[in-house]
Protein backbone atom coordinates (compact mmCIF):
# COMPACT_ATOMS: atom_id res chain seq x y z
CA UNK A 1 0.00 0.00 0.00
CA UNK A 2 1.22 3.49 -0.84
CA UNK A 3 2.91 5.47 1.92
CA UNK A 4 0.24 8.17 1.73
CA UNK A 5 -2.49 5.60 2.45
CA UNK A 6 -0.53 4.15 5.35
CA UNK A 7 -0.04 7.65 6.75
CA UNK A 8 -3.73 8.48 6.39
CA UNK A 9 -4.81 5.29 8.15
CA UNK A 10 -2.26 6.02 10.88
CA UNK A 11 -3.78 9.49 11.23
CA UNK A 12 -7.15 7.77 11.71
CA UNK A 13 -5.73 5.60 14.50
CA UNK A 14 -5.06 2.38 12.57
CA UNK A 15 -1.65 0.85 13.21
CA UNK A 16 0.49 -0.54 10.38
CA UNK A 17 0.14 -4.01 11.89
CA UNK A 18 -3.66 -3.91 11.77
CA UNK A 19 -3.64 -2.38 8.27
CA UNK A 20 -1.26 -5.03 6.94
CA UNK A 21 -3.41 -7.79 8.42
CA UNK A 22 -6.47 -6.36 6.68
CA UNK A 23 -4.69 -5.99 3.34
CA UNK A 24 -3.59 -9.61 3.51
CA UNK A 25 -7.19 -10.70 3.98
CA UNK A 26 -8.37 -8.55 1.06
CA UNK A 27 -6.04 -10.27 -1.39
CA UNK A 28 -8.30 -13.32 -1.41
CA UNK A 29 -11.62 -11.51 -1.81
CA UNK A 30 -11.40 -10.06 -5.32
CA UNK A 31 -13.59 -12.73 -6.94
CA UNK A 32 -16.25 -12.46 -4.20
CA UNK A 33 -16.39 -8.71 -4.64
CA UNK A 34 -16.78 -9.03 -8.41
CA UNK A 35 -19.82 -11.29 -7.93
CA UNK A 36 -21.37 -8.76 -5.55
CA UNK A 37 -20.89 -6.04 -8.16
CA UNK A 38 -22.60 -8.23 -10.77
CA UNK A 39 -25.69 -8.66 -8.58
CA UNK A 40 -25.70 -4.93 -7.80
CA UNK A 41 -25.66 -4.13 -11.51
CA UNK A 42 -28.64 -6.42 -12.15
CA UNK A 43 -30.60 -4.95 -9.24
CA UNK A 44 -29.74 -1.41 -10.33
CA UNK A 45 -31.31 -2.18 -13.70
CA UNK A 46 -34.42 -3.52 -11.96
CA UNK A 47 -34.85 -0.31 -9.98
CA UNK A 48 -34.35 1.98 -12.98
CA UNK A 49 -36.70 -0.14 -15.08
CA UNK A 50 -39.44 0.11 -12.42
CA UNK A 51 -38.97 3.87 -12.19
CA UNK A 52 -39.12 4.33 -15.93
CA UNK A 53 -42.11 2.00 -16.33
CA UNK A 54 -44.09 4.04 -13.80
CA UNK A 55 -43.06 7.35 -15.36
CA UNK A 56 -41.37 8.83 -12.30
CA UNK A 57 -41.22 12.58 -12.86
CA UNK A 58 -39.87 15.65 -11.09
CA UNK A 59 -43.38 16.22 -9.78
CA UNK A 60 -43.14 12.93 -7.86
CA UNK A 61 -40.44 14.44 -5.66
CA UNK A 62 -42.71 17.18 -4.30
CA UNK A 63 -44.22 16.87 -0.79
CA UNK A 64 -47.83 16.77 0.27
CA UNK A 65 -49.36 17.89 3.55
CA UNK A 66 -52.51 17.38 5.60
CA UNK A 67 -54.55 14.40 4.45
CA UNK A 68 -52.21 13.68 1.57
CA UNK A 69 -54.99 13.05 -0.93
CA UNK A 70 -53.79 12.39 -4.50
CA UNK A 71 -50.11 12.38 -3.53
CA UNK A 72 -48.55 11.55 -6.91
CA UNK A 73 -45.11 10.85 -5.54
CA UNK A 74 -46.33 8.54 -2.78
CA UNK A 75 -48.65 6.57 -5.04
CA UNK A 76 -46.08 6.26 -7.83
CA UNK A 77 -43.37 5.12 -5.40
CA UNK A 78 -45.60 2.33 -4.19
CA UNK A 79 -46.03 1.15 -7.78
CA UNK A 80 -42.23 1.29 -8.20
CA UNK A 81 -41.69 -0.90 -5.13
CA UNK A 82 -44.37 -3.36 -6.24
CA UNK A 83 -42.93 -3.71 -9.74
CA UNK A 84 -39.31 -3.91 -8.62
CA UNK A 85 -40.05 -6.57 -6.00
CA UNK A 86 -42.52 -8.53 -8.16
CA UNK A 87 -45.57 -7.77 -6.00
CA UNK A 88 -49.19 -6.88 -6.76
CA UNK A 89 -49.21 -3.88 -4.44
CA UNK A 90 -47.08 -2.03 -1.90
CA UNK A 91 -47.43 0.29 1.07
CA UNK A 92 -44.38 2.57 1.46
CA UNK A 93 -44.90 5.20 4.13
CA UNK A 94 -43.04 7.53 6.49
CA UNK A 95 -45.87 6.87 8.98
CA UNK A 96 -44.36 3.38 9.48
CA UNK A 97 -41.93 4.14 12.30
CA UNK A 98 -39.58 1.16 11.98
CA UNK A 99 -39.28 -2.44 10.82
CA UNK A 100 -40.97 -3.79 13.94
CA UNK A 101 -43.88 -1.41 13.37
CA UNK A 102 -44.19 -2.59 9.76
CA UNK A 103 -44.28 -6.21 10.89
CA UNK A 104 -46.75 -5.41 13.67
CA UNK A 105 -49.07 -3.65 11.20
CA UNK A 106 -48.93 -6.52 8.71
CA UNK A 107 -49.63 -9.12 11.40
CA UNK A 108 -52.45 -7.24 13.15
CA UNK A 109 -54.04 -6.40 9.80
CA UNK A 110 -54.24 -9.98 8.59
CA UNK A 111 -54.94 -11.90 11.81
CA UNK A 112 -58.20 -12.05 13.74
CA UNK A 113 -59.17 -13.37 17.19
CA UNK A 114 -59.00 -17.15 17.19
CA UNK A 115 -56.32 -17.30 14.49
CA UNK A 116 -52.88 -18.76 15.10
CA UNK A 117 -49.53 -17.34 14.00
CA UNK A 118 -46.76 -19.83 13.27
CA UNK A 119 -43.01 -19.28 13.03
CA UNK A 120 -41.35 -22.32 11.41
CA UNK A 121 -37.85 -20.82 11.73
CA UNK A 122 -37.53 -20.52 15.49
CA UNK A 123 -37.71 -17.51 17.76
CA UNK A 124 -38.43 -14.17 16.08
CA UNK A 125 -36.37 -11.02 16.57
CA UNK A 126 -36.46 -9.73 20.16
CA UNK A 127 -38.67 -6.69 19.52
CA UNK A 128 -41.39 -8.89 17.97
CA UNK A 129 -41.78 -10.90 21.18
CA UNK A 130 -43.93 -8.18 22.74
CA UNK A 131 -45.85 -7.62 19.48
CA UNK A 132 -46.82 -11.31 19.48
CA UNK A 133 -47.22 -11.60 23.24
CA UNK A 134 -44.42 -14.08 23.89
CA UNK A 135 -43.40 -11.50 26.46
CA UNK A 136 -46.58 -9.87 27.80
CA UNK A 137 -47.16 -6.34 26.57
CA UNK A 138 -50.14 -4.03 26.22
CA UNK A 139 -51.82 -4.33 22.84
CA UNK A 140 -50.08 -7.57 21.86
CA UNK A 141 -51.65 -10.06 19.48
CA UNK A 142 -52.14 -12.38 22.44
CA UNK A 143 -54.41 -9.82 24.10
CA UNK A 144 -56.66 -10.04 21.04
CA UNK A 145 -56.94 -13.82 21.28
CA UNK A 146 -54.37 -14.61 18.58
CA UNK A 147 -52.21 -17.57 19.56
CA UNK A 148 -48.62 -18.30 18.60
CA UNK A 149 -46.79 -21.50 17.72
CA UNK A 150 -43.11 -22.04 16.93
CA UNK A 151 -41.04 -24.76 15.33
CA UNK A 152 -37.33 -24.44 15.90
CA UNK A 153 -34.74 -25.07 13.23
CA UNK A 154 -32.76 -28.27 13.61
CA UNK A 155 -29.24 -28.10 15.05
CA UNK A 156 -27.69 -27.91 11.58
CA UNK A 157 -29.93 -24.96 10.64
CA UNK A 158 -32.26 -26.99 8.41
CA UNK A 159 -36.06 -26.93 8.59
CA UNK A 160 -37.88 -29.40 10.83
CA UNK A 161 -40.25 -30.54 8.12
CA UNK A 162 -42.16 -33.01 10.27
CA UNK A 163 -42.46 -30.51 13.11
CA UNK A 164 -43.83 -27.89 10.72
CA UNK A 165 -46.32 -30.36 9.27
CA UNK A 166 -47.59 -31.20 12.74
CA UNK A 167 -47.78 -27.53 13.79
CA UNK A 168 -49.99 -26.39 10.89
CA UNK A 169 -53.65 -26.76 11.87
CA UNK A 170 -57.10 -25.38 11.08
CA UNK A 171 -56.38 -22.20 13.05
CA UNK A 172 -53.04 -21.48 11.37
CA UNK A 173 -53.80 -18.28 9.48
CA UNK A 174 -50.38 -16.73 8.92
CA UNK A 175 -46.84 -18.10 8.79
CA UNK A 176 -44.05 -15.63 9.53
CA UNK A 177 -40.58 -16.32 8.13
CA UNK A 178 -37.69 -14.22 9.37
CA UNK A 179 -35.06 -14.15 6.67
CA UNK A 180 -32.23 -12.74 8.75
CA UNK A 181 -30.74 -14.20 11.91
CA UNK A 182 -31.68 -11.46 14.40
CA UNK A 183 -29.74 -11.83 17.65
CA UNK A 184 -29.05 -15.48 16.92
CA UNK A 185 -26.20 -17.31 15.25
CA UNK A 186 -28.36 -19.36 12.90
CA UNK A 187 -27.92 -19.17 9.13
CA UNK A 188 -29.77 -16.47 7.22
CA UNK A 189 -32.30 -17.94 4.79
CA UNK A 190 -31.70 -17.66 1.06
CA UNK A 191 -34.59 -16.67 -1.17
CA UNK A 192 -34.59 -20.20 -2.65
CA UNK A 193 -34.83 -21.80 0.81
CA UNK A 194 -37.67 -19.43 1.69
CA UNK A 195 -39.45 -20.46 -1.51
CA UNK A 196 -39.01 -24.13 -0.63
CA UNK A 197 -40.47 -23.54 2.85
CA UNK A 198 -43.44 -21.58 1.49
CA UNK A 199 -44.22 -24.29 -1.07
CA UNK A 200 -44.14 -26.92 1.67
CA UNK A 201 -46.46 -24.94 3.97
CA UNK A 202 -48.94 -24.23 1.17
CA UNK A 203 -48.94 -27.91 0.16
CA UNK A 204 -50.36 -28.59 3.64
CA UNK A 205 -52.67 -25.56 3.83
CA UNK A 206 -53.03 -23.73 0.49
CA UNK A 207 -54.82 -20.69 1.91
CA UNK A 208 -52.28 -19.94 4.64
CA UNK A 209 -50.70 -16.47 4.38
CA UNK A 210 -46.90 -16.60 4.19
CA UNK A 211 -45.16 -13.41 5.32
CA UNK A 212 -41.41 -12.79 5.11
CA UNK A 213 -39.54 -10.40 7.37
CA UNK A 214 -37.13 -9.22 4.69
CA UNK A 215 -35.12 -6.80 6.85
CA UNK A 216 -31.44 -6.67 5.85
CA UNK A 217 -32.09 -8.88 2.80
CA UNK A 218 -33.27 -6.54 0.03
CA UNK A 219 -31.02 -6.46 -3.06
CA UNK A 220 -28.55 -8.99 -1.61
CA UNK A 221 -29.70 -11.51 -4.21
CA UNK A 222 -31.13 -10.98 -7.68
CA UNK A 223 -34.67 -11.88 -6.57
CA UNK A 224 -36.89 -11.26 -3.55
CA UNK A 225 -39.19 -13.54 -1.48
CA UNK A 226 -42.40 -12.33 -3.18
CA UNK A 227 -41.01 -13.81 -6.39
CA UNK A 228 -40.88 -17.29 -4.82
CA UNK A 229 -44.39 -17.32 -3.38
CA UNK A 230 -44.43 -15.00 -0.34
CA UNK A 231 -47.84 -13.36 0.09
CA UNK A 232 -46.36 -10.50 2.10
CA UNK A 233 -42.86 -9.07 2.39
CA UNK A 234 -41.97 -6.47 5.00
CA UNK A 235 -38.96 -4.25 5.66
CA UNK A 236 -37.55 -1.00 7.00
CA UNK A 237 -36.44 1.98 4.92
CA UNK A 238 -33.55 2.77 7.27
CA UNK A 239 -32.09 -0.55 6.20
CA UNK A 240 -31.27 -1.67 2.64
CA UNK A 241 -34.07 -0.17 0.49
CA UNK A 242 -33.67 3.36 1.85
CA UNK A 243 -30.13 3.51 0.51
CA UNK A 244 -28.98 5.53 3.52
CA UNK A 245 -31.10 8.54 2.49
CA UNK A 246 -34.55 7.63 3.80
CA UNK A 247 -34.92 9.34 7.20
CA UNK A 248 -37.71 7.03 8.41
CA UNK A 249 -40.26 4.60 7.02
CA UNK A 250 -41.10 1.05 6.17
CA UNK A 251 -42.74 -0.99 3.43
CA UNK A 252 -45.24 -3.82 3.15
CA UNK A 253 -45.70 -5.41 -0.25
CA UNK A 254 -47.26 -8.52 -1.73
CA UNK A 255 -50.79 -9.65 -2.56
CA UNK A 256 -53.13 -6.70 -3.03
CA UNK A 257 -55.71 -7.93 -0.50
CA UNK A 258 -53.19 -8.28 2.31
CA UNK A 259 -51.46 -4.98 1.54
CA UNK A 260 -54.82 -3.18 1.58
CA UNK A 261 -55.58 -4.79 4.95
CA UNK A 262 -52.29 -3.36 6.21
CA UNK A 263 -53.19 0.09 4.88
CA UNK A 264 -56.51 0.04 6.75
CA UNK A 265 -54.66 -0.95 9.90
CA UNK A 266 -51.96 1.71 9.48
CA UNK A 267 -54.46 4.56 8.95
CA UNK A 268 -58.06 3.66 9.67
CA UNK A 269 -60.86 1.51 8.18
CA UNK A 270 -62.44 3.23 5.23
CA UNK A 271 -59.42 5.42 4.47
CA UNK A 272 -56.51 3.02 3.96
CA UNK A 273 -53.98 4.12 1.33
CA UNK A 274 -55.92 7.27 0.41
CA UNK A 275 -54.46 9.30 3.29
CA UNK A 276 -50.97 9.82 4.67
CA UNK A 277 -49.04 12.87 3.56
CA UNK A 278 -45.50 12.33 2.32
CA UNK A 279 -44.38 15.67 3.84
CA UNK A 280 -40.80 16.21 2.62
CA UNK A 281 -39.50 12.65 2.24
CA UNK A 282 -40.41 11.72 -1.34
CA UNK A 283 -37.09 12.73 -2.87
CA UNK A 284 -35.12 10.86 -0.19
CA UNK A 285 -37.31 7.78 -0.67
CA UNK A 286 -36.86 7.77 -4.44
CA UNK A 287 -33.17 8.60 -4.46
CA UNK A 288 -32.46 6.16 -1.63
CA UNK A 289 -34.22 3.35 -3.49
CA UNK A 290 -32.23 4.25 -6.61
CA UNK A 291 -28.96 3.97 -4.66
CA UNK A 292 -29.99 0.92 -2.64
CA UNK A 293 -28.44 -1.80 -4.86
CA UNK A 294 -24.96 -0.26 -4.78
CA UNK A 295 -25.17 0.74 -1.11
CA UNK A 296 -26.22 -2.82 -0.25
CA UNK A 297 -23.25 -4.11 -2.26
CA UNK A 298 -20.89 -1.94 -0.18
CA UNK A 299 -22.37 -3.30 3.04
CA UNK A 300 -22.04 -6.86 1.73
CA UNK A 301 -18.36 -6.35 0.99
CA UNK A 302 -17.87 -5.07 4.52
CA UNK A 303 -19.64 -8.12 5.97
CA UNK A 304 -17.49 -10.53 3.97
CA UNK A 305 -14.33 -8.66 4.97
CA UNK A 306 -15.37 -8.84 8.63
CA UNK A 307 -16.10 -12.56 8.39
CA UNK A 308 -12.70 -13.32 6.94
CA UNK A 309 -10.79 -11.06 9.36
CA UNK A 310 -12.34 -12.50 12.51
CA UNK A 311 -12.46 -16.08 11.26
CA UNK A 312 -8.71 -15.99 10.68
CA UNK A 313 -8.28 -14.80 14.27
CA UNK A 314 -10.13 -17.89 15.51
CA UNK A 315 -13.57 -16.46 16.27
CA UNK A 316 -16.79 -18.21 15.25
CA UNK A 317 -18.51 -16.22 12.51
CA UNK A 318 -21.90 -16.65 10.83
CA UNK A 319 -21.84 -16.81 7.86
CA UNK A 320 -18.27 -18.02 7.60
CA UNK A 321 -15.75 -16.43 5.28
CA UNK A 322 -16.66 -18.49 2.21
CA UNK A 323 -20.43 -19.09 2.53
CA UNK A 324 -22.94 -17.46 0.18
CA UNK A 325 -24.58 -14.29 1.53
CA UNK A 326 -28.30 -13.70 1.97
CA UNK A 327 -28.31 -10.58 4.15
CA UNK A 328 -25.87 -7.84 5.18
CA UNK A 329 -25.47 -8.94 8.82
CA UNK A 330 -22.24 -10.51 10.05
CA UNK A 331 -22.36 -12.27 13.41
CA UNK A 332 -19.08 -12.67 15.29
CA UNK A 333 -19.05 -14.61 18.55
CA UNK A 334 -16.48 -12.84 20.71
CA UNK A 335 -17.09 -14.86 23.87
CA UNK A 336 -17.02 -12.04 26.43
CA UNK A 337 -18.76 -8.76 27.26
CA UNK A 338 -15.39 -7.03 26.87
CA UNK A 339 -15.07 -8.28 23.29
CA UNK A 340 -18.54 -7.07 22.29
CA UNK A 341 -17.92 -3.68 23.88
CA UNK A 342 -14.46 -3.21 22.32
CA UNK A 343 -15.76 -4.17 18.86
CA UNK A 344 -18.65 -1.71 19.08
CA UNK A 345 -16.40 1.06 20.31
CA UNK A 346 -14.22 0.52 17.25
CA UNK A 347 -17.21 0.87 14.92
CA UNK A 348 -18.29 4.05 16.72
CA UNK A 349 -14.77 5.48 16.46
CA UNK A 350 -14.90 5.03 12.67
CA UNK A 351 -18.17 6.95 12.29
CA UNK A 352 -18.52 10.29 10.48
CA UNK A 353 -21.02 11.45 13.14
CA UNK A 354 -20.47 11.16 16.92
CA UNK A 355 -17.14 9.37 16.49
CA UNK A 356 -16.02 10.81 19.83
CA UNK A 357 -18.87 9.11 21.71
CA UNK A 358 -18.14 5.97 23.75
CA UNK A 359 -21.04 3.49 23.44
CA UNK A 360 -22.17 1.70 26.60
CA UNK A 361 -24.61 -1.18 27.14
CA UNK A 362 -28.08 -0.07 28.27
CA UNK A 363 -31.61 -1.36 28.81
CA UNK A 364 -33.19 -0.68 25.42
CA UNK A 365 -36.98 -0.95 25.08
CA UNK A 366 -38.09 -4.28 23.63
CA UNK A 367 -35.05 -6.33 24.69
CA UNK A 368 -34.57 -8.73 27.61
CA UNK A 369 -30.90 -7.87 28.25
CA UNK A 370 -28.71 -4.79 28.09
CA UNK A 371 -27.75 -3.98 24.50
CA UNK A 372 -24.79 -2.03 23.17
CA UNK A 373 -25.20 -0.19 19.89
CA UNK A 374 -22.61 1.61 17.80
CA UNK A 375 -24.05 3.80 15.08
CA UNK A 376 -22.58 7.19 14.36
CA UNK A 377 -25.06 7.67 11.55
CA UNK A 378 -26.63 10.48 9.55
CA UNK A 379 -30.02 8.84 10.27
CA UNK A 380 -30.49 7.79 13.88
CA UNK A 381 -30.47 4.01 14.20
CA UNK A 382 -29.91 3.44 10.50
CA UNK A 383 -28.41 -0.01 10.14
CA UNK A 384 -27.63 0.32 6.44
CA UNK A 385 -25.04 2.79 7.71
CA UNK A 386 -21.93 1.45 9.44
CA UNK A 387 -23.18 -0.02 12.71
CA UNK A 388 -22.79 -2.86 15.17
CA UNK A 389 -24.80 -4.03 18.13
CA UNK A 390 -25.39 -6.97 20.38
CA UNK A 391 -27.00 -8.08 23.64
CA UNK A 392 -24.70 -8.41 26.61
CA UNK A 393 -25.52 -12.06 27.25
CA UNK A 394 -24.01 -15.42 26.23
CA UNK A 395 -22.64 -16.31 23.74
CA UNK A 396 -21.57 -12.63 23.58
CA UNK A 397 -21.95 -12.24 19.83
CA UNK A 398 -21.77 -8.92 18.03
CA UNK A 399 -23.78 -8.19 14.89
CA UNK A 400 -22.07 -5.97 12.36
CA UNK A 401 -23.85 -4.46 9.37
CA UNK A 402 -23.92 -1.55 6.99
CA UNK A 403 -21.54 0.84 5.32
CA UNK A 404 -22.82 3.30 2.73
CA UNK A 405 -19.51 2.86 0.93
CA UNK A 406 -17.16 -0.10 0.90
CA UNK A 407 -14.28 2.16 1.89
CA UNK A 408 -16.08 3.21 5.06
CA UNK A 409 -17.05 -0.37 5.90
CA UNK A 410 -13.39 -1.33 5.57
CA UNK A 411 -12.35 1.45 7.95
CA UNK A 412 -14.95 0.30 10.47
CA UNK A 413 -13.69 -3.28 10.52
CA UNK A 414 -10.07 -2.17 10.81
CA UNK A 415 -11.01 0.14 13.69
CA UNK A 416 -12.90 -2.63 15.49
CA UNK A 417 -9.81 -4.80 15.17
CA UNK A 418 -7.63 -1.96 16.43
CA UNK A 419 -9.78 -1.57 19.56
CA UNK A 420 -9.78 -5.32 20.14
CA UNK A 421 -6.00 -5.37 19.87
CA UNK A 422 -5.59 -2.40 22.22
CA UNK A 423 -7.81 -4.18 24.77
CA UNK A 424 -5.57 -7.26 24.59
CA UNK A 425 -8.35 -9.41 23.13
CA UNK A 426 -6.62 -10.39 19.87
CA UNK A 427 -3.05 -11.16 18.89
CA UNK A 428 -2.16 -10.54 15.26
Secondary structure as GFF3:
##gff-version 3
##sequence-region A 1 428
A	DSSP	alpha_helix	3	12	.	.	.	ID=ss1
A	DSSP	alpha_helix	16	26	.	.	.	ID=ss2
A	DSSP	alpha_helix	30	53	.	.	.	ID=ss3
A	DSSP	three_ten_helix	58	61	.	.	.	ID=ss4
A	DSSP	alpha_helix	72	85	.	.	.	ID=ss5
A	DSSP	beta_strand	89	93	.	.	.	ID=ss6
A	DSSP	alpha_helix	99	110	.	.	.	ID=ss7
A	DSSP	beta_strand	116	119	.	.	.	ID=ss8
A	DSSP	alpha_helix	128	132	.	.	.	ID=ss9
A	DSSP	three_ten_helix	141	144	.	.	.	ID=ss10
A	DSSP	beta_strand	147	150	.	.	.	ID=ss11
A	DSSP	alpha_helix	161	167	.	.	.	ID=ss12
A	DSSP	beta_strand	172	178	.	.	.	ID=ss13
A	DSSP	alpha_helix	191	204	.	.	.	ID=ss14
A	DSSP	beta_strand	209	213	.	.	.	ID=ss15
A	DSSP	three_ten_helix	225	228	.	.	.	ID=ss16
A	DSSP	beta_strand	232	236	.	.	.	ID=ss17
A	DSSP	three_ten_helix	240	242	.	.	.	ID=ss18
A	DSSP	beta_strand	250	254	.	.	.	ID=ss19
A	DSSP	alpha_helix	256	266	.	.	.	ID=ss20
A	DSSP	three_ten_helix	272	274	.	.	.	ID=ss21
A	DSSP	alpha_helix	282	312	.	.	.	ID=ss22
A	DSSP	beta_strand	316	318	.	.	.	ID=ss23
A	DSSP	beta_strand	330	333	.	.	.	ID=ss24
A	DSSP	alpha_helix	337	349	.	.	.	ID=ss25
A	DSSP	beta_strand	371	374	.	.	.	ID=ss26
A	DSSP	beta_strand	387	391	.	.	.	ID=ss27
A	DSSP	beta_strand	397	401	.	.	.	ID=ss28
A	DSSP	alpha_helix	406	422	.	.	.	ID=ss29
###
